[in-house]
Amino acid sequence: MTAEPELAAEGLYRHVISWYTDAACTAVWDFTAPVTQNLDLYGNGTVSPVNLDNQSGAHTLAKALGYIAEQSLSAAASYTIVLDGNYPMPGIIRTTVDEPSAVANVKNPNAVITLAGKGPVEISPSTSGALFYIAAGELILDKNITLKGGYGGMALVSVDGSSASLLMKTGAKITGNSSSHFSGGVFVRGGSFTMSGGEISGNDDHGVYVYRGSFTMKAGEISGNDGSGVYAGGGSFTMSGGKISANNESGVYAGSGFTMSGGEISGNYGGKISGMYIGNGGGVTVLGGGSFEMSGGEIRGNTASDSGGGVYCFYGSFSKTGGVVYGSNADTSLKNTAGSDDTNGHAVYYEGNEGKYYHDTTLNAGDDISTVALPASGTGNNWTKKQP
């Protein structure tokens, strides 16, 4: 395996991996040879510093990105940029797509670029606008890296392309961006975004907006954004860990597919969803063709001024086979709250062609509930039909 570069010196490091057919790494594998049976390959890598003395740019980050942009467009390449200090960027950094005003156009679709800091590092746009636009390849935000925005009307990071990928690790942060378009933090328009740690907070819009592609949250925190924590208007959102909390709209908006097997959605306020559906869905809002499947995790301490303190489902689908959605009978620190009427569904509220239904008290791990099992009248399957 390739070793991590020693974070002792600021600069650019290139990872080179060779593949062998033996564990001792003496017989190099020829990738042009036909494969007639299963075989094991063994990787052996080195990490080498790249000399940037002759590279133009205002600072190490600009020089390193400029160097990577000039390299071969076909060979797989992996780089780590080690930073130390603050880095104002005078424009957007793009992969694959040419943009005359970009600081760097990194067009190699096979490039993997990791940003890591010796100590706290802040990267910010020196003028209004976004920082990274990923159309191919992979960007990894690693330890000590903070992307901090101003007002640009765009997300700080956009992922847009079927082979584009963003990975956020522990110690990374995306914060302080004011956007009037989609998301303040990350906008997924295609490809994939995986959050295995880190923080997306304090943005003046949704933390993450999924338009197409996929977002997978395994750990980390999305909090304090002036919008939903995650707005999944398209594509898919999968949550197995981490925390979505204290956002000023629903913790999660699901206009497409949302699956939750772990993690926590807490302390969010369902005051609005982009100016619509005021007062509904503190923890999760499911609308239209959206769906929410819950098999684990907790939804707690969320508030809706109208309906659905924990989950609000409006002509969508909701199924719970595990996890906990707290209701009116839980401790104050745990219970979800909806309006002043118990029939507004402190735990869950559903409205569809069948009528209006709610569940007020806590739904524990063994309390299954589904919008495909609604009683025709009265109470059944953990639902109560609301009277006109």
Secondary structure in CASP SS format (residue, H / E / C, confidence):
PFRMAT SS
TARGET T0000
AUTHOR 0000-0000-0000
METHOD secondary structure of the structure
MODEL  1
M C 1.00
T C 1.00
A C 1.00
E C 1.00
P C 1.00
E C 1.00
L C 1.00
A C 1.00
A C 1.00
E C 1.00
G E 1.00
L E 1.00
Y E 1.00
R E 1.00
H E 1.00
V E 1.00
I E 1.00
S E 1.00
W E 1.00
Y E 1.00
T C 1.00
D C 1.00
A C 1.00
A C 1.00
C C 1.00
T C 1.00
A C 1.00
V E 1.00
W C 1.00
D C 1.00
F C 1.00
T C 1.00
A C 1.00
P C 1.00
V C 1.00
T C 1.00
Q C 1.00
N C 1.00
L C 1.00
D C 1.00
L C 1.00
Y E 1.00
G E 1.00
N E 1.00
G E 1.00
T E 1.00
V E 1.00
S E 1.00
P E 1.00
V E 1.00
N C 1.00
L C 1.00
D C 1.00
N C 1.00
Q C 1.00
S C 1.00
G C 1.00
A C 1.00
H C 1.00
T H 1.00
L H 1.00
A H 1.00
K H 1.00
A H 1.00
L H 1.00
G H 1.00
Y H 1.00
I H 1.00
A H 1.00
E C 1.00
Q C 1.00
S C 1.00
L C 1.00
S C 1.00
A C 1.00
A C 1.00
A E 1.00
S E 1.00
Y E 1.00
T E 1.00
I E 1.00
V E 1.00
L E 1.00
D C 1.00
G C 1.00
N E 1.00
Y E 1.00
P E 1.00
M E 1.00
P C 1.00
G C 1.00
I C 1.00
I E 1.00
R E 1.00
T E 1.00
T C 1.00
V C 1.00
D C 1.00
E C 1.00
P C 1.00
S C 1.00
A C 1.00
V C 1.00
A E 1.00
N E 1.00
V E 1.00
K C 1.00
N C 1.00
P C 1.00
N C 1.00
A E 1.00
V E 1.00
I E 1.00
T E 1.00
L E 1.00
A E 1.00
G E 1.00
K C 1.00
G C 1.00
P C 1.00
V E 1.00
E E 1.00
I E 1.00
S E 1.00
P E 1.00
S C 1.00
T C 1.00
S C 1.00
G C 1.00
A C 1.00
L C 1.00
F E 1.00
Y E 1.00
I E 1.00
A C 1.00
A C 1.00
G E 1.00
E E 1.00
L E 1.00
I E 1.00
L E 1.00
D C 1.00
K C 1.00
N C 1.00
I E 1.00
T E 1.00
L E 1.00
K E 1.00
G C 1.00
G C 1.00
Y E 1.00
G C 1.00
G C 1.00
M C 1.00
A C 1.00
L C 1.00
V E 1.00
S E 1.00
V E 1.00
D C 1.00
G C 1.00
S C 1.00
S C 1.00
A E 1.00
S E 1.00
L E 1.00
L E 1.00
M E 1.00
K C 1.00
T C 1.00
G C 1.00
A C 1.00
K E 1.00
I E 1.00
T E 1.00
G C 1.00
N C 1.00
S E 1.00
S E 1.00
S E 1.00
H E 1.00
F E 1.00
S E 1.00
G E 1.00
G E 1.00
V E 1.00
F E 1.00
V E 1.00
R C 1.00
G C 1.00
G C 1.00
S E 1.00
F E 1.00
T E 1.00
M E 1.00
S E 1.00
G E 1.00
G E 1.00
E E 1.00
I E 1.00
S E 1.00
G C 1.00
N C 1.00
D E 1.00
D E 1.00
H E 1.00
G E 1.00
V E 1.00
Y E 1.00
V E 1.00
Y C 1.00
R C 1.00
G C 1.00
S E 1.00
F E 1.00
T E 1.00
M E 1.00
K E 1.00
A E 1.00
G E 1.00
E E 1.00
I E 1.00
S E 1.00
G C 1.00
N C 1.00
D C 1.00
G C 1.00
S C 1.00
G C 1.00
V E 1.00
Y E 1.00
A E 1.00
G C 1.00
G C 1.00
G C 1.00
S E 1.00
F E 1.00
T E 1.00
M E 1.00
S C 1.00
G C 1.00
G C 1.00
K E 1.00
I E 1.00
S E 1.00
A C 1.00
N C 1.00
N C 1.00
E C 1.00
S C 1.00
G C 1.00
V E 1.00
Y E 1.00
A E 1.00
G C 1.00
S C 1.00
G E 1.00
F E 1.00
T E 1.00
M E 1.00
S C 1.00
G C 1.00
G C 1.00
E E 1.00
I E 1.00
S E 1.00
G C 1.00
N C 1.00
Y E 1.00
G C 1.00
G C 1.00
K C 1.00
I E 1.00
S C 1.00
G C 1.00
M E 1.00
Y C 1.00
I C 1.00
G C 1.00
N C 1.00
G C 1.00
G C 1.00
G C 1.00
V E 1.00
T E 1.00
V E 1.00
L E 1.00
G C 1.00
G C 1.00
G C 1.00
S E 1.00
F E 1.00
E E 1.00
M E 1.00
S E 1.00
G E 1.00
G E 1.00
E E 1.00
I E 1.00
R E 1.00
G C 1.00
N C 1.00
T E 1.00
A E 1.00
S C 1.00
D C 1.00
S C 1.00
G C 1.00
G C 1.00
G C 1.00
V E 1.00
Y E 1.00
C E 1.00
F E 1.00
Y C 1.00
G C 1.00
S E 1.00
F E 1.00
S E 1.00
K E 1.00
T E 1.00
G E 1.00
G E 1.00
V E 1.00
V E 1.00
Y C 1.00
G C 1.00
S C 1.00
N C 1.00
A C 1.00
D C 1.00
T C 1.00
S C 1.00
L C 1.00
K C 1.00
N C 1.00
T E 1.00
A E 1.00
G C 1.00
S C 1.00
D C 1.00
D H 1.00
T H 1.00
N H 1.00
G C 1.00
H C 1.00
A C 1.00
V E 1.00
Y E 1.00
Y E 1.00
E E 1.00
G E 1.00
N C 1.00
E C 1.00
G E 1.00
K E 1.00
Y E 1.00
Y E 1.00
H E 1.00
D C 1.00
T C 1.00
T C 1.00
L E 1.00
N C 1.00
A C 1.00
G C 1.00
D C 1.00
D C 1.00
I E 1.00
S E 1.00
T C 1.00
V C 1.00
A C 1.00
L C 1.00
P C 1.00
A C 1.00
S C 1.00
G C 1.00
T E 1.00
G E 1.00
N C 1.00
N C 1.00
W E 1.00
T E 1.00
K E 1.00
K C 1.00
Q C 1.00
P C 1.00
END
